[in-house]
């Protein structure tokens, strides 16, 4: 069964344009997956601890993979493009051991510089909430650098949790960071 997914692409280290284009090539090469549409490139002001401006965009893909399998493949692409993963953060908890009820949630992830970041923003109209994957992406409504390219591809897409269209989320975002259209030379 074919699924539609929207994937955010971001890079702010090294040759950003080359990193971005290589990510597109690698996504296109995934088994039973094809890029059906691509947004424009956007340059965005850094968030969190990141210091360099990002090159961002979104692609729409048709894939036969389930969301968890797609995530694993995207993480392989990130690593192939130089992403350093924190082994302690990415270590799997032992199966069958639920977290205690008083367990504190980890702090919100702070944006840092990276060669490549690939996030599944939306997957069909599903809501997925596992330890390793949250769809829709929990920060989508708070990130203008994601909403602008996503609205370019799917302005009327209804967010499965908020019930708002992507265009409405963009109009209502409180993110005031600069995001500009980037035209490659």
Secondary structure, DSSP 8 states (H G I E B T S, - for coil): --EEEEEEEEE-SSSHHHHHHHHHHHHHTSTTEEEEEE--EEEE---TT--S-EEEEEEEEEESS-HHHHHHHHHHHHHHTT----HHHH----TT----TT------------S-EEEEEEETT--EE-SS-EES-TTGGG-HHHHHHHHHHHTT-B-TTT--BHHHHHHH----S-EEEE---
